[in-house]
């Protein structure tokens, strides 16, 4: 596994759009490291973000 992921790679790994990843970063829900102009995401930070997202059941009922 990589030490850090780019936004593009992180979005591909978890099946979210790059826009969603950027929104989570901007909102402070996803911790990143900035090296120059690059935005890097630690795999653990991505996992913590995904674990913090809880399904309310409402989303599931809308799929029917």
PDB file of N, CA, C, O and CB in Angstrom:
ATOM      1  N   UNK A   1       0.834  -1.181   0.000  1.00  0.00           N
ATOM      2  CA  UNK A   1       0.000   0.000   0.000  1.00  0.00           C
ATOM      3  C   UNK A   1       0.881   1.247   0.000  1.00  0.00           C
ATOM      4  O   UNK A   1       1.965   1.257   0.584  1.00  0.00           O
ATOM      5  CB  UNK A   1      -0.950  -0.004   1.213  1.00  0.00           C
ATOM      6  N   UNK A   2       0.412   2.270  -0.645  1.00  0.00           N
ATOM      7  CA  UNK A   2       1.163   3.521  -0.748  1.00  0.00           C
ATOM      8  C   UNK A   2       1.220   4.239   0.596  1.00  0.00           C
ATOM      9  O   UNK A   2       0.344   4.078   1.446  1.00  0.00           O
ATOM     10  CB  UNK A   2       0.535   4.435  -1.806  1.00  0.00           C
ATOM     11  N   UNK A   3       2.262   5.027   0.764  1.00  0.00           N
ATOM     12  CA  UNK A   3       2.403   5.829   1.977  1.00  0.00           C
ATOM     13  C   UNK A   3       1.342   6.921   1.988  1.00  0.00           C
ATOM     14  O   UNK A   3       0.702   7.156   3.013  1.00  0.00           O
ATOM     15  CB  UNK A   3       3.825   6.444   2.074  1.00  0.00           C
ATOM     16  N   UNK A   4       1.154   7.585   0.862  1.00  0.00           N
ATOM     17  CA  UNK A   4       0.145   8.628   0.716  1.00  0.00           C
ATOM     18  C   UNK A   4      -0.530   8.502  -0.636  1.00  0.00           C
ATOM     19  O   UNK A   4       0.052   7.990  -1.593  1.00  0.00           O
ATOM     20  CB  UNK A   4       0.771  10.028   0.880  1.00  0.00           C
ATOM     21  N   UNK A   5      -1.763   8.974  -0.702  1.00  0.00           N
ATOM     22  CA  UNK A   5      -2.542   8.901  -1.928  1.00  0.00           C
ATOM     23  C   UNK A   5      -2.846  10.305  -2.442  1.00  0.00           C
ATOM     24  O   UNK A   5      -3.030  11.240  -1.662  1.00  0.00           O
ATOM     25  CB  UNK A   5      -3.845   8.118  -1.696  1.00  0.00           C
ATOM     26  N   UNK A   6      -2.895  10.435  -3.741  1.00  0.00           N
ATOM     27  CA  UNK A   6      -3.373  11.684  -4.324  1.00  0.00           C
ATOM     28  C   UNK A   6      -4.888  11.694  -4.206  1.00  0.00           C
ATOM     29  O   UNK A   6      -5.491  10.666  -3.901  1.00  0.00           O
ATOM     30  CB  UNK A   6      -2.915  11.840  -5.820  1.00  0.00           C
ATOM     31  N   UNK A   7      -5.505  12.835  -4.441  1.00  0.00           N
ATOM     32  CA  UNK A   7      -6.954  12.926  -4.407  1.00  0.00           C
ATOM     33  C   UNK A   7      -7.556  11.981  -5.446  1.00  0.00           C
ATOM     34  O   UNK A   7      -8.549  11.306  -5.174  1.00  0.00           O
ATOM     35  CB  UNK A   7      -7.416  14.377  -4.656  1.00  0.00           C
ATOM     36  N   UNK A   8      -6.962  11.934  -6.619  1.00  0.00           N
ATOM     37  CA  UNK A   8      -7.465  11.069  -7.685  1.00  0.00           C
ATOM     38  C   UNK A   8      -7.407   9.597  -7.276  1.00  0.00           C
ATOM     39  O   UNK A   8      -8.379   8.860  -7.448  1.00  0.00           O
ATOM     40  CB  UNK A   8      -6.662  11.289  -8.974  1.00  0.00           C
ATOM     41  N   UNK A   9      -6.280   9.179  -6.741  1.00  0.00           N
ATOM     42  CA  UNK A   9      -6.119   7.789  -6.326  1.00  0.00           C
ATOM     43  C   UNK A   9      -7.048   7.461  -5.157  1.00  0.00           C
ATOM     44  O   UNK A   9      -7.648   6.387  -5.126  1.00  0.00           O
ATOM     45  CB  UNK A   9      -4.659   7.510  -5.939  1.00  0.00           C
ATOM     46  N   UNK A  10      -7.168   8.370  -4.207  1.00  0.00           N
ATOM     47  CA  UNK A  10      -8.057   8.149  -3.067  1.00  0.00           C
ATOM     48  C   UNK A  10      -9.500   7.987  -3.534  1.00  0.00           C
ATOM     49  O   UNK A  10     -10.227   7.136  -3.022  1.00  0.00           O
ATOM     50  CB  UNK A  10      -7.949   9.310  -2.065  1.00  0.00           C
ATOM     51  N   UNK A  11      -9.910   8.792  -4.492  1.00  0.00           N
ATOM     52  CA  UNK A  11     -11.286   8.693  -4.985  1.00  0.00           C
ATOM     53  C   UNK A  11     -11.514   7.355  -5.690  1.00  0.00           C
ATOM     54  O   UNK A  11     -12.581   6.754  -5.559  1.00  0.00           O
ATOM     55  CB  UNK A  11     -11.601   9.861  -5.945  1.00  0.00           C
ATOM     56  N   UNK A  12     -10.521   6.897  -6.428  1.00  0.00           N
ATOM     57  CA  UNK A  12     -10.636   5.607  -7.111  1.00  0.00           C
ATOM     58  C   UNK A  12     -10.661   4.455  -6.109  1.00  0.00           C
ATOM     59  O   UNK A  12     -11.398   3.485  -6.290  1.00  0.00           O
ATOM     60  CB  UNK A  12      -9.475   5.421  -8.099  1.00  0.00           C
ATOM     61  N   UNK A  13      -9.861   4.561  -5.061  1.00  0.00           N
ATOM     62  CA  UNK A  13      -9.773   3.495  -4.055  1.00  0.00           C
ATOM     63  C   UNK A  13     -11.089   3.298  -3.319  1.00  0.00           C
ATOM     64  O   UNK A  13     -11.462   2.166  -3.011  1.00  0.00           O
ATOM     65  CB  UNK A  13      -8.670   3.806  -3.054  1.00  0.00           C
ATOM     66  N   UNK A  14     -11.798   4.389  -3.032  1.00  0.00           N
ATOM     67  CA  UNK A  14     -13.006   4.260  -2.212  1.00  0.00           C
ATOM     68  C   UNK A  14     -14.296   4.437  -3.004  1.00  0.00           C
ATOM     69  O   UNK A  14     -15.384   4.325  -2.439  1.00  0.00           O
ATOM     70  CB  UNK A  14     -12.969   5.265  -1.096  1.00  0.00           C
ATOM     71  N   UNK A  15     -14.192   4.711  -4.296  1.00  0.00           N
ATOM     72  CA  UNK A  15     -15.385   4.804  -5.121  1.00  0.00           C
ATOM     73  C   UNK A  15     -16.153   6.107  -4.981  1.00  0.00           C
ATOM     74  O   UNK A  15     -17.336   6.170  -5.319  1.00  0.00           O
ATOM     75  CB  UNK A  15     -16.282   3.684  -4.802  1.00  0.00           C
ATOM     76  N   UNK A  16     -15.500   7.138  -4.491  1.00  0.00           N
ATOM     77  CA  UNK A  16     -16.111   8.460  -4.393  1.00  0.00           C
ATOM     78  C   UNK A  16     -15.548   9.352  -5.484  1.00  0.00           C
ATOM     79  O   UNK A  16     -14.483   9.074  -6.035  1.00  0.00           O
ATOM     80  CB  UNK A  16     -15.871   9.084  -2.996  1.00  0.00           C
ATOM     81  N   UNK A  17     -16.259  10.417  -5.793  1.00  0.00           N
ATOM     82  CA  UNK A  17     -15.753  11.340  -6.803  1.00  0.00           C
ATOM     83  C   UNK A  17     -14.659  12.225  -6.208  1.00  0.00           C
ATOM     84  O   UNK A  17     -14.573  12.400  -4.992  1.00  0.00           O
ATOM     85  CB  UNK A  17     -16.899  12.204  -7.373  1.00  0.00           C
ATOM     86  N   UNK A  18     -13.840  12.770  -7.078  1.00  0.00           N
ATOM     87  CA  UNK A  18     -12.806  13.703  -6.628  1.00  0.00           C
ATOM     88  C   UNK A  18     -13.456  14.924  -5.984  1.00  0.00           C
ATOM     89  O   UNK A  18     -12.918  15.488  -5.031  1.00  0.00           O
ATOM     90  CB  UNK A  18     -11.897  14.132  -7.809  1.00  0.00           C
ATOM     91  N   UNK A  19     -14.592  15.323  -6.496  1.00  0.00           N
ATOM     92  CA  UNK A  19     -15.329  16.468  -5.945  1.00  0.00           C
ATOM     93  C   UNK A  19     -15.728  16.204  -4.490  1.00  0.00           C
ATOM     94  O   UNK A  19     -15.636  17.096  -3.647  1.00  0.00           O
ATOM     95  CB  UNK A  19     -16.586  16.766  -6.798  1.00  0.00           C
ATOM     96  N   UNK A  20     -16.170  14.983  -4.201  1.00  0.00           N
ATOM     97  CA  UNK A  20     -16.553  14.617  -2.837  1.00  0.00           C
ATOM     98  C   UNK A  20     -15.341  14.638  -1.916  1.00  0.00           C
ATOM     99  O   UNK A  20     -15.430  15.107  -0.781  1.00  0.00           O
ATOM    100  CB  UNK A  20     -17.213  13.227  -2.815  1.00  0.00           C
ATOM    101  N   UNK A  21     -14.222  14.139  -2.392  1.00  0.00           N
ATOM    102  CA  UNK A  21     -12.985  14.151  -1.603  1.00  0.00           C
ATOM    103  C   UNK A  21     -12.568  15.587  -1.311  1.00  0.00           C
ATOM    104  O   UNK A  21     -12.235  15.916  -0.172  1.00  0.00           O
ATOM    105  CB  UNK A  21     -11.850  13.400  -2.345  1.00  0.00           C
ATOM    106  N   UNK A  22     -12.582  16.445  -2.331  1.00  0.00           N
ATOM    107  CA  UNK A  22     -12.221  17.857  -2.132  1.00  0.00           C
ATOM    108  C   UNK A  22     -13.169  18.538  -1.152  1.00  0.00           C
ATOM    109  O   UNK A  22     -12.730  19.345  -0.333  1.00  0.00           O
ATOM    110  CB  UNK A  22     -12.231  18.607  -3.473  1.00  0.00           C
ATOM    111  N   UNK A  23     -14.456  18.226  -1.221  1.00  0.00           N
ATOM    112  CA  UNK A  23     -15.436  18.821  -0.302  1.00  0.00           C
ATOM    113  C   UNK A  23     -15.150  18.397   1.139  1.00  0.00           C
ATOM    114  O   UNK A  23     -15.260  19.211   2.056  1.00  0.00           O
ATOM    115  CB  UNK A  23     -16.874  18.412  -0.701  1.00  0.00           C
ATOM    116  N   UNK A  24     -14.786  17.138   1.342  1.00  0.00           N
ATOM    117  CA  UNK A  24     -14.465  16.645   2.681  1.00  0.00           C
ATOM    118  C   UNK A  24     -13.206  17.328   3.221  1.00  0.00           C
ATOM    119  O   UNK A  24     -13.117  17.628   4.412  1.00  0.00           O
ATOM    120  CB  UNK A  24     -14.275  15.114   2.659  1.00  0.00           C
ATOM    121  N   UNK A  25     -12.248  17.568   2.347  1.00  0.00           N
ATOM    122  CA  UNK A  25     -11.024  18.264   2.752  1.00  0.00           C
ATOM    123  C   UNK A  25     -11.359  19.695   3.145  1.00  0.00           C
ATOM    124  O   UNK A  25     -10.929  20.170   4.196  1.00  0.00           O
ATOM    125  CB  UNK A  25      -9.970  18.246   1.613  1.00  0.00           C
ATOM    126  N   UNK A  26     -12.120  20.379   2.308  1.00  0.00           N
ATOM    127  CA  UNK A  26     -12.478  21.779   2.564  1.00  0.00           C
ATOM    128  C   UNK A  26     -13.268  21.930   3.856  1.00  0.00           C
ATOM    129  O   UNK A  26     -13.099  22.907   4.586  1.00  0.00           O
ATOM    130  CB  UNK A  26     -13.286  22.340   1.397  1.00  0.00           C
ATOM    131  N   UNK A  27     -14.141  20.947   4.136  1.00  0.00           N
ATOM    132  CA  UNK A  27     -14.959  20.987   5.347  1.00  0.00           C
ATOM    133  C   UNK A  27     -14.181  20.570   6.595  1.00  0.00           C
ATOM    134  O   UNK A  27     -14.682  20.692   7.713  1.00  0.00           O
ATOM    135  CB  UNK A  27     -16.168  20.090   5.178  1.00  0.00           C
ATOM    136  N   UNK A  28     -12.950  20.076   6.403  1.00  0.00           N
ATOM    137  CA  UNK A  28     -12.135  19.659   7.533  1.00  0.00           C
ATOM    138  C   UNK A  28     -12.456  18.258   8.032  1.00  0.00           C
ATOM    139  O   UNK A  28     -12.019  17.876   9.117  1.00  0.00           O
ATOM    140  CB  UNK A  28     -12.300  20.627   8.649  1.00  0.00           C
ATOM    141  N   UNK A  29     -13.210  17.491   7.259  1.00  0.00           N
ATOM    142  CA  UNK A  29     -13.562  16.130   7.660  1.00  0.00           C
ATOM    143  C   UNK A  29     -12.515  15.108   7.229  1.00  0.00           C
ATOM    144  O   UNK A  29     -12.501  13.982   7.725  1.00  0.00           O
ATOM    145  CB  UNK A  29     -14.908  15.754   7.081  1.00  0.00           C
ATOM    146  N   UNK A  30     -11.649  15.498   6.314  1.00  0.00           N
ATOM    147  CA  UNK A  30     -10.590  14.607   5.835  1.00  0.00           C
ATOM    148  C   UNK A  30      -9.257  15.334   5.971  1.00  0.00           C
ATOM    149  O   UNK A  30      -9.039  16.383   5.365  1.00  0.00           O
ATOM    150  CB  UNK A  30     -10.840  14.163   4.349  1.00  0.00           C
ATOM    151  N   UNK A  31      -8.377  14.758   6.775  1.00  0.00           N
ATOM    152  CA  UNK A  31      -7.069  15.358   7.045  1.00  0.00           C
ATOM    153  C   UNK A  31      -6.109  15.068   5.894  1.00  0.00           C
ATOM    154  O   UNK A  31      -6.022  13.936   5.419  1.00  0.00           O
ATOM    155  CB  UNK A  31      -6.488  14.828   8.377  1.00  0.00           C
ATOM    156  N   UNK A  32      -5.400  16.086   5.457  1.00  0.00           N
ATOM    157  CA  UNK A  32      -4.449  15.931   4.353  1.00  0.00           C
ATOM    158  C   UNK A  32      -3.113  16.554   4.719  1.00  0.00           C
ATOM    159  O   UNK A  32      -2.987  17.282   5.704  1.00  0.00           O
ATOM    160  CB  UNK A  32      -5.000  16.569   3.062  1.00  0.00           C
ATOM    161  N   UNK A  33      -2.124  16.247   3.900  1.00  0.00           N
ATOM    162  CA  UNK A  33      -0.807  16.878   3.981  1.00  0.00           C
ATOM    163  C   UNK A  33      -0.599  17.623   2.675  1.00  0.00           C
ATOM    164  O   UNK A  33      -0.968  17.132   1.608  1.00  0.00           O
ATOM    165  CB  UNK A  33       0.344  15.821   4.238  1.00  0.00           C
ATOM    166  N   UNK A  34      -0.027  18.773   2.755  1.00  0.00           N
ATOM    167  CA  UNK A  34       0.262  19.533   1.544  1.00  0.00           C
ATOM    168  C   UNK A  34       1.777  19.618   1.380  1.00  0.00           C
ATOM    169  O   UNK A  34       2.497  20.040   2.285  1.00  0.00           O
ATOM    170  CB  UNK A  34      -0.379  20.961   1.603  1.00  0.00           C
ATOM    171  N   UNK A  35       2.233  19.209   0.216  1.00  0.00           N
ATOM    172  CA  UNK A  35       3.652  19.275  -0.131  1.00  0.00           C
ATOM    173  C   UNK A  35       3.714  20.081  -1.413  1.00  0.00           C
ATOM    174  O   UNK A  35       3.379  19.592  -2.492  1.00  0.00           O
ATOM    175  CB  UNK A  35       4.311  17.830  -0.300  1.00  0.00           C
ATOM    176  N   UNK A  36       4.144  21.318  -1.277  1.00  0.00           N
ATOM    177  CA  UNK A  36       4.075  22.213  -2.424  1.00  0.00           C
ATOM    178  C   UNK A  36       2.611  22.416  -2.783  1.00  0.00           C
ATOM    179  O   UNK A  36       1.810  22.810  -1.935  1.00  0.00           O
ATOM    180  CB  UNK A  36       4.880  21.648  -3.637  1.00  0.00           C
ATOM    181  N   UNK A  37       2.263  22.151  -4.022  1.00  0.00           N
ATOM    182  CA  UNK A  37       0.872  22.275  -4.458  1.00  0.00           C
ATOM    183  C   UNK A  37       0.115  20.955  -4.390  1.00  0.00           C
ATOM    184  O   UNK A  37      -1.089  20.906  -4.641  1.00  0.00           O
ATOM    185  CB  UNK A  37       0.822  22.812  -5.866  1.00  0.00           C
ATOM    186  N   UNK A  38       0.830  19.889  -4.049  1.00  0.00           N
ATOM    187  CA  UNK A  38       0.202  18.559  -3.991  1.00  0.00           C
ATOM    188  C   UNK A  38      -0.579  18.386  -2.700  1.00  0.00           C
ATOM    189  O   UNK A  38      -0.157  18.841  -1.637  1.00  0.00           O
ATOM    190  CB  UNK A  38       1.262  17.450  -4.114  1.00  0.00           C
ATOM    191  N   UNK A  39      -1.705  17.731  -2.805  1.00  0.00           N
ATOM    192  CA  UNK A  39      -2.523  17.374  -1.657  1.00  0.00           C
ATOM    193  C   UNK A  39      -2.416  15.864  -1.512  1.00  0.00           C
ATOM    194  O   UNK A  39      -2.796  15.118  -2.415  1.00  0.00           O
ATOM    195  CB  UNK A  39      -4.026  17.848  -1.825  1.00  0.00           C
ATOM    196  N   UNK A  40      -1.900  15.419  -0.380  1.00  0.00           N
ATOM    197  CA  UNK A  40      -1.677  13.990  -0.148  1.00  0.00           C
ATOM    198  C   UNK A  40      -2.513  13.517   1.029  1.00  0.00           C
ATOM    199  O   UNK A  40      -2.655  14.216   2.032  1.00  0.00           O
ATOM    200  CB  UNK A  40      -0.183  13.699   0.105  1.00  0.00           C
ATOM    201  N   UNK A  41      -3.059  12.324   0.890  1.00  0.00           N
ATOM    202  CA  UNK A  41      -3.935  11.760   1.904  1.00  0.00           C
ATOM    203  C   UNK A  41      -3.324  10.460   2.403  1.00  0.00           C
ATOM    204  O   UNK A  41      -3.026   9.559   1.619  1.00  0.00           O
ATOM    205  CB  UNK A  41      -5.367  11.525   1.346  1.00  0.00           C
ATOM    206  N   UNK A  42      -3.141  10.372   3.707  1.00  0.00           N
ATOM    207  CA  UNK A  42      -2.655   9.122   4.301  1.00  0.00           C
ATOM    208  C   UNK A  42      -3.781   8.092   4.231  1.00  0.00           C
ATOM    209  O   UNK A  42      -4.937   8.433   4.482  1.00  0.00           O
ATOM    210  CB  UNK A  42      -2.178   9.338   5.789  1.00  0.00           C
ATOM    211  N   UNK A  43      -3.467   6.847   3.895  1.00  0.00           N
ATOM    212  CA  UNK A  43      -4.508   5.819   3.837  1.00  0.00           C
ATOM    213  C   UNK A  43      -5.322   5.725   5.133  1.00  0.00           C
ATOM    214  O   UNK A  43      -6.532   5.501   5.089  1.00  0.00           O
ATOM    215  CB  UNK A  43      -3.881   4.473   3.534  1.00  0.00           C
ATOM    216  N   UNK A  44      -4.672   5.893   6.269  1.00  0.00           N
ATOM    217  CA  UNK A  44      -5.374   5.838   7.560  1.00  0.00           C
ATOM    218  C   UNK A  44      -6.388   6.981   7.679  1.00  0.00           C
ATOM    219  O   UNK A  44      -7.487   6.785   8.198  1.00  0.00           O
ATOM    220  CB  UNK A  44      -4.362   5.904   8.729  1.00  0.00           C
ATOM    221  N   UNK A  45      -6.018   8.172   7.198  1.00  0.00           N
ATOM    222  CA  UNK A  45      -6.935   9.317   7.242  1.00  0.00           C
ATOM    223  C   UNK A  45      -8.153   9.058   6.358  1.00  0.00           C
ATOM    224  O   UNK A  45      -9.275   9.409   6.723  1.00  0.00           O
ATOM    225  CB  UNK A  45      -6.214  10.610   6.794  1.00  0.00           C
ATOM    226  N   UNK A  46      -7.932   8.448   5.206  1.00  0.00           N
ATOM    227  CA  UNK A  46      -9.042   8.113   4.315  1.00  0.00           C
ATOM    228  C   UNK A  46      -9.947   7.076   4.978  1.00  0.00           C
ATOM    229  O   UNK A  46     -11.170   7.200   4.921  1.00  0.00           O
ATOM    230  CB  UNK A  46      -8.514   7.583   2.956  1.00  0.00           C
ATOM    231  N   UNK A  47      -9.367   6.064   5.602  1.00  0.00           N
ATOM    232  CA  UNK A  47     -10.152   5.040   6.289  1.00  0.00           C
ATOM    233  C   UNK A  47     -10.956   5.645   7.433  1.00  0.00           C
ATOM    234  O   UNK A  47     -12.125   5.309   7.619  1.00  0.00           O
ATOM    235  CB  UNK A  47      -9.238   3.929   6.816  1.00  0.00           C
ATOM    236  N   UNK A  48     -10.335   6.532   8.198  1.00  0.00           N
ATOM    237  CA  UNK A  48     -11.037   7.190   9.308  1.00  0.00           C
ATOM    238  C   UNK A  48     -12.211   8.015   8.793  1.00  0.00           C
ATOM    239  O   UNK A  48     -13.285   8.012   9.393  1.00  0.00           O
ATOM    240  CB  UNK A  48     -10.069   8.088  10.106  1.00  0.00           C
ATOM    241  N   UNK A  49     -12.009   8.717   7.689  1.00  0.00           N
ATOM    242  CA  UNK A  49     -13.086   9.506   7.090  1.00  0.00           C
ATOM    243  C   UNK A  49     -14.236   8.599   6.664  1.00  0.00           C
ATOM    244  O   UNK A  49     -15.396   8.896   6.948  1.00  0.00           O
ATOM    245  CB  UNK A  49     -12.564  10.311   5.884  1.00  0.00           C
ATOM    246  N   UNK A  50     -13.926   7.503   5.987  1.00  0.00           N
ATOM    247  CA  UNK A  50     -14.964   6.595   5.525  1.00  0.00           C
ATOM    248  C   UNK A  50     -15.719   5.962   6.698  1.00  0.00           C
ATOM    249  O   UNK A  50     -16.935   5.786   6.637  1.00  0.00           O
ATOM    250  CB  UNK A  50     -14.354   5.509   4.644  1.00  0.00           C
ATOM    251  N   UNK A  51     -15.003   5.628   7.744  1.00  0.00           N
ATOM    252  CA  UNK A  51     -15.642   5.045   8.929  1.00  0.00           C
ATOM    253  C   UNK A  51     -16.538   6.043   9.649  1.00  0.00           C
ATOM    254  O   UNK A  51     -17.492   5.653  10.321  1.00  0.00           O
ATOM    255  CB  UNK A  51     -14.587   4.524   9.890  1.00  0.00           C
ATOM    256  N   UNK A  52     -16.236   7.320   9.513  1.00  0.00           N
ATOM    257  CA  UNK A  52     -17.023   8.351  10.195  1.00  0.00           C
ATOM    258  C   UNK A  52     -18.338   8.642   9.478  1.00  0.00           C
ATOM    259  O   UNK A  52     -19.226   9.278  10.046  1.00  0.00           O
ATOM    260  CB  UNK A  52     -16.213   9.631  10.314  1.00  0.00           C
ATOM    261  N   UNK A  53     -18.466   8.183   8.242  1.00  0.00           N
ATOM    262  CA  UNK A  53     -19.694   8.401   7.474  1.00  0.00           C
ATOM    263  C   UNK A  53     -20.689   7.314   7.846  1.00  0.00           C
ATOM    264  O   UNK A  53     -20.452   6.130   7.606  1.00  0.00           O
ATOM    265  CB  UNK A  53     -19.414   8.400   5.932  1.00  0.00           C
ATOM    266  N   UNK A  54     -21.779   7.718   8.422  1.00  0.00           N
ATOM    267  CA  UNK A  54     -22.767   6.733   8.874  1.00  0.00           C
ATOM    268  C   UNK A  54     -24.002   6.798   8.014  1.00  0.00           C
ATOM    269  O   UNK A  54     -24.474   7.880   7.666  1.00  0.00           O
ATOM    270  CB  UNK A  54     -23.138   6.959  10.343  1.00  0.00           C
ATOM    271  N   UNK A  55     -24.518   5.655   7.675  1.00  0.00           N
ATOM    272  CA  UNK A  55     -25.767   5.562   6.930  1.00  0.00           C
ATOM    273  C   UNK A  55     -26.915   5.722   7.910  1.00  0.00           C
ATOM    274  O   UNK A  55     -26.949   5.064   8.949  1.00  0.00           O
ATOM    275  CB  UNK A  55     -25.873   4.211   6.155  1.00  0.00           C
ATOM    276  N   UNK A  56     -27.845   6.587   7.583  1.00  0.00           N
ATOM    277  CA  UNK A  56     -28.987   6.824   8.458  1.00  0.00           C
ATOM    278  C   UNK A  56     -30.149   5.894   8.126  1.00  0.00           C
ATOM    279  O   UNK A  56     -31.152   5.884   8.839  1.00  0.00           O
ATOM    280  CB  UNK A  56     -29.436   8.274   8.354  1.00  0.00           C
ATOM    281  N   UNK A  57     -30.030   5.122   7.067  1.00  0.00           N
ATOM    282  CA  UNK A  57     -31.136   4.288   6.646  1.00  0.00           C
ATOM    283  C   UNK A  57     -32.015   5.030   5.657  1.00  0.00           C
ATOM    284  O   UNK A  57     -32.696   4.415   4.836  1.00  0.00           O
ATOM    285  CB  UNK A  57     -31.951   3.836   7.847  1.00  0.00           C
ATOM    286  N   UNK A  58     -31.998   6.346   5.736  1.00  0.00           N
ATOM    287  CA  UNK A  58     -32.780   7.176   4.821  1.00  0.00           C
ATOM    288  C   UNK A  58     -32.285   7.004   3.395  1.00  0.00           C
ATOM    289  O   UNK A  58     -33.078   6.903   2.459  1.00  0.00           O
ATOM    290  CB  UNK A  58     -32.710   8.653   5.233  1.00  0.00           C
ATOM    291  N   UNK A  59     -30.957   6.970   3.236  1.00  0.00           N
ATOM    292  CA  UNK A  59     -30.381   6.799   1.906  1.00  0.00           C
ATOM    293  C   UNK A  59     -30.776   5.435   1.333  1.00  0.00           C
ATOM    294  O   UNK A  59     -31.045   5.311   0.139  1.00  0.00           O
ATOM    295  CB  UNK A  59     -28.841   6.941   1.956  1.00  0.00           C
ATOM    296  N   UNK A  60     -30.806   4.422   2.189  1.00  0.00           N
ATOM    297  CA  UNK A  60     -31.132   3.084   1.739  1.00  0.00           C
ATOM    298  C   UNK A  60     -32.596   2.996   1.301  1.00  0.00           C
ATOM    299  O   UNK A  60     -32.917   2.315   0.327  1.00  0.00           O
ATOM    300  CB  UNK A  60     -30.842   2.071   2.844  1.00  0.00           C
ATOM    301  N   UNK A  61     -33.469   3.678   2.015  1.00  0.00           N
ATOM    302  CA  UNK A  61     -34.890   3.604   1.668  1.00  0.00           C
ATOM    303  C   UNK A  61     -35.188   4.343   0.366  1.00  0.00           C
ATOM    304  O   UNK A  61     -36.177   4.030  -0.296  1.00  0.00           O
ATOM    305  CB  UNK A  61     -35.743   4.180   2.799  1.00  0.00           C
ATOM    306  N   UNK A  62     -34.372   5.301  -0.013  1.00  0.00           N
ATOM    307  CA  UNK A  62     -34.568   6.030  -1.256  1.00  0.00           C
ATOM    308  C   UNK A  62     -34.182   5.215  -2.480  1.00  0.00           C
ATOM    309  O   UNK A  62     -34.567   5.556  -3.598  1.00  0.00           O
ATOM    310  CB  UNK A  62     -33.779   7.305  -1.229  1.00  0.00           C
ATOM    311  N   UNK A  63     -33.422   4.137  -2.280  1.00  0.00           N
ATOM    312  CA  UNK A  63     -32.983   3.321  -3.399  1.00  0.00           C
ATOM    313  C   UNK A  63     -34.096   2.419  -3.921  1.00  0.00           C
ATOM    314  O   UNK A  63     -34.007   1.928  -5.046  1.00  0.00           O
ATOM    315  CB  UNK A  63     -31.791   2.487  -2.992  1.00  0.00           C
ATOM    316  N   UNK A  64     -35.122   2.195  -3.142  1.00  0.00           N
ATOM    317  CA  UNK A  64     -36.195   1.281  -3.530  1.00  0.00           C
ATOM    318  C   UNK A  64     -37.115   1.867  -4.507  1.00  0.00           C
ATOM    319  O   UNK A  64     -38.070   1.212  -4.926  1.00  0.00           O
ATOM    320  CB  UNK A  64     -36.959   0.848  -2.365  1.00  0.00           C
TER     321      UNK A  64
END
